[in-house]
Amino acid sequence: MKTTIIQLNIEWGNPLENIRKVERLMTEAPKSDLYVLPEMWSTGFATEPQNIAENEENSVSLQWMRTTAKRLNCAFSGSLAIKLPESDIYVNRHYFIDGRAGSEAYYDKHHLFTYGHEDRYYQSGDAHSIVEYCGFRILLLTCYDLRFPVWSRYADALQYDAIIAVANWPESRQNAWQILTRARAMENQAYLIGCNRVGDDNYSHYRGLSAIISPIGKTLASCQANKEQTVSYTLDLEVVKKQRTKFRVLDDRDIK
């Protein structure tokens, strides 16, 4: 599964400009099966979503993901600040749009970032989401979720081969980003695709350092710091299967 991370410098509250940026970056990347975008990639991390979040029923960003995935015969993964139809409910919704099957799934961020007051306006999701694509079972996570290993623990009822973690992870906690992405990959013997943003908003500076991590915690591909760019790598399902068969850590996992 050829995967491309799009490490984006997000223009605050400007979906059309961010779509143009993504399209430009995609022209610089090889054609891929899957493109991964950061958390709230069309607006920035809008903890006060009024007049910034997109209405799900007419979101230009979501529609772009759908039409582009279909046109390019690929999939897109990334989160949007969404206002649910006919309500005052906001969610940080991580979409997986499969243009090949003409289907889509989503995951509403479970661990809202209370330190940054995300919980004041957004509704937390209460369910995991695993999608199947190119033979892979893929767990969707969003940013702060990375700090909670129990939520993402490979278990009898939560089995997957890769994790997609989309984020707006600031420079002030960059060390945690690099450690936690690798820890989640190693402890679950799964690939981890971590897509972070770069640039600045009114709250933080973001260095990026997006990466694709192997099931043993090795960095397979990574973006540079402070640079808007793409990076690609082809994930191999046999690598996951062989690692889990050879070194059977998951057999000894805690069930409870």
C-alpha positions in Angstrom: 0.0 0.0 0.0 1.8 3.1 -1.2 1.2 5.8 1.3 2.0 9.5 1.2 2.0 11.8 4.1 1.1 15.5 3.3 2.8 17.7 6.0 0.9 20.9 5.6 1.3 24.5 6.8 -2.3 25.1 7.5 -3.8 28.5 6.6 -6.1 29.4 9.5 -9.8 29.1 8.8 -9.3 29.0 5.0 -10.4 25.6 3.5 -10.1 26.7 -0.1 -6.5 27.9 0.3 -5.6 24.7 2.2 -7.2 22.6 -0.6 -5.0 24.4 -3.1 -1.9 23.8 -0.9 -2.7 20.1 -0.7 -3.2 19.8 -4.5 0.1 21.5 -5.1 1.9 19.2 -2.7 0.3 16.2 -4.3 1.8 17.1 -7.7 5.2 16.8 -6.1 4.5 13.3 -4.7 4.3 9.9 -6.5 0.8 8.5 -7.2 -0.2 6.7 -4.1 -2.9 4.4 -2.8 -3.4 6.5 0.3 -2.9 10.1 1.2 -2.8 11.2 4.8 -3.6 14.8 5.9 -3.1 16.4 9.4 -5.7 17.0 12.1 -8.2 19.7 11.1 -6.3 20.1 7.9 -8.7 22.6 6.3 -8.9 25.1 9.2 -6.2 24.7 11.8 -6.9 23.4 15.3 -10.0 25.5 16.0 -10.8 24.9 19.7 -13.5 27.6 19.3 -15.2 26.3 16.2 -18.0 28.9 15.7 -17.7 30.4 12.3 -14.7 28.2 11.5 -15.9 24.6 11.5 -17.5 23.4 8.3 -21.1 22.1 8.2 -20.9 18.4 7.3 -23.7 18.5 4.8 -22.0 21.2 2.7 -18.3 21.0 3.6 -16.1 21.9 0.7 -13.2 20.1 2.3 -15.1 16.8 2.7 -16.5 17.1 -0.8 -13.0 17.7 -2.2 -11.8 14.5 -0.4 -14.6 12.5 -1.9 -14.3 13.7 -5.5 -10.5 13.6 -5.5 -10.4 10.1 -4.1 -12.8 8.9 -6.7 -10.9 10.7 -9.6 -7.5 9.4 -8.5 -8.7 6.0 -7.5 -7.2 6.3 -4.0 -8.1 7.0 -0.4 -7.7 10.0 1.8 -7.4 10.1 5.6 -7.6 13.3 7.7 -9.7 15.1 10.2 -12.0 18.1 9.9 -13.6 20.5 12.4 -17.3 19.6 11.7 -20.6 21.0 12.8 -23.2 18.3 12.6 -26.4 18.9 10.5 -29.3 20.6 12.3 -27.6 20.8 15.6 -25.1 22.8 17.7 -22.8 19.8 18.1 -19.2 20.0 16.9 -16.9 17.0 16.4 -13.3 16.6 15.5 -14.0 14.0 12.8 -11.3 11.9 11.2 -12.5 10.7 7.8 -11.3 7.8 5.7 -12.5 8.2 2.2 -12.1 5.2 -0.1 -12.5 6.3 -3.7 -12.0 2.8 -5.1 -14.9 1.3 -3.2 -16.9 4.5 -3.1 -17.2 4.2 0.6 -16.2 6.2 3.7 -15.8 5.8 7.4 -15.1 8.2 10.2 -13.8 8.4 13.8 -14.7 11.1 16.2 -11.8 12.0 18.4 -12.2 10.2 21.8 -9.6 12.0 23.9 -10.4 15.7 23.5 -7.5 18.0 24.4 -8.8 19.5 27.7 -5.5 21.3 28.3 -6.3 23.4 25.2 -10.1 23.5 25.9 -11.1 21.4 23.0 -13.7 19.8 25.3 -15.6 23.0 25.7 -17.2 22.9 22.3 -16.6 19.5 20.8 -18.4 16.3 21.5 -16.1 13.3 22.3 -16.5 10.1 20.2 -17.1 6.8 22.1 -16.2 4.2 19.5 -13.2 3.0 17.7 -13.0 2.9 13.9 -11.1 0.3 11.9 -11.3 0.5 8.1 -10.2 -2.2 5.6 -8.2 -1.0 2.6 -5.6 -2.7 0.3 -5.8 -5.7 2.5 -4.9 -3.7 5.6 -7.0 -3.3 8.7 -6.3 0.3 9.8 -7.1 2.0 13.2 -7.9 5.7 13.0 -6.6 7.9 15.8 -6.3 11.7 16.3 -3.5 13.6 18.0 -4.0 13.5 21.8 -5.3 9.8 21.5 -1.6 8.9 21.2 -1.1 9.5 24.9 -3.6 6.8 25.9 -2.3 3.3 25.0 -5.2 1.4 26.5 -7.6 3.1 24.0 -5.5 1.8 21.1 -4.3 -1.5 22.5 -4.5 -4.4 20.0 -7.0 -6.9 21.5 -9.4 -9.6 20.6 -12.0 -7.0 19.7 -9.6 -4.5 18.3 -7.3 -6.1 15.7 -5.5 -4.1 13.1 -2.3 -3.9 11.0 -1.7 -0.2 10.8 -2.5 3.0 12.7 -3.1 6.4 11.2 -2.6 9.2 13.7 -3.3 12.7 12.4 -2.2 15.6 14.5 -1.6 19.3 15.3 1.2 18.4 17.7 3.2 21.5 18.8 6.9 22.0 19.0 6.7 22.4 22.8 5.8 18.7 23.1 7.7 17.5 20.1 9.7 14.9 22.1 6.4 13.2 23.1 5.3 13.0 19.5 8.4 11.2 18.5 8.3 8.8 21.4 4.6 8.0 21.4 4.3 7.3 17.7 7.1 4.8 18.0 5.7 3.3 21.2 2.2 2.7 19.8 3.8 1.0 16.7 6.0 -1.3 18.8 3.6 -2.3 21.5 1.0 -3.2 18.9 3.4 -4.6 16.3 1.7 -2.4 13.6 2.8 0.2 11.2 2.1 3.7 12.3 1.5 6.6 9.9 1.8 9.8 11.8 0.9 13.0 10.0 1.6 16.3 11.8 1.4 19.9 10.6 4.0 22.6 10.3 3.8 26.4 10.7 2.1 28.6 13.3 -1.3 29.6 14.7 -2.3 31.9 17.5 -1.4 29.2 20.1 1.6 27.2 19.0 4.5 26.6 16.6 4.4 23.2 14.8 7.6 21.5 13.6 6.0 18.6 11.8 8.4 15.6 11.8 5.7 13.4 10.4 6.8 9.8 9.9 5.9 6.3 8.9 7.0 3.8 11.6 7.6 0.1 11.3 6.1 -2.6 13.6 9.4 -2.7 15.4 9.6 1.1 15.9 12.0 1.9 13.0 11.5 5.1 11.1 10.9 4.1 7.5 10.2 7.6 6.1 10.0 11.0 7.6 9.4 14.7 6.8 11.8 17.4 7.8 11.2 19.8 10.6 9.5 23.1 9.7 9.0 22.3 6.1 5.8 21.8 4.1 6.4 18.6 2.1 5.4 15.1 1.4 7.0 11.7 2.1 6.0 8.3 0.7 6.6 4.7 1.6 5.1 1.4 0.5 3.7 -0.6 3.4 3.9 -4.4 3.2 1.3 -6.5 5.0 3.7 -9.5 5.0 6.1 -7.5 7.2 3.4 -7.2 9.9 2.5 -10.9 9.7 6.1 -12.1 9.8 6.9 -9.9 12.8 3.9 -11.1 14.7 4.6 -14.7 13.9 8.3 -14.5 14.8 8.1 -12.5 18.0 4.8 -13.3 19.5 4.4 -10.4 21.9 0.7 -10.0 21.3 0.1 -13.5 22.6 1.1 -12.3 26.0 -0.9 -9.1 26.0 -3.1 -8.1 28.9 -6.6 -9.0 28.1 -8.3 -6.7 30.7 
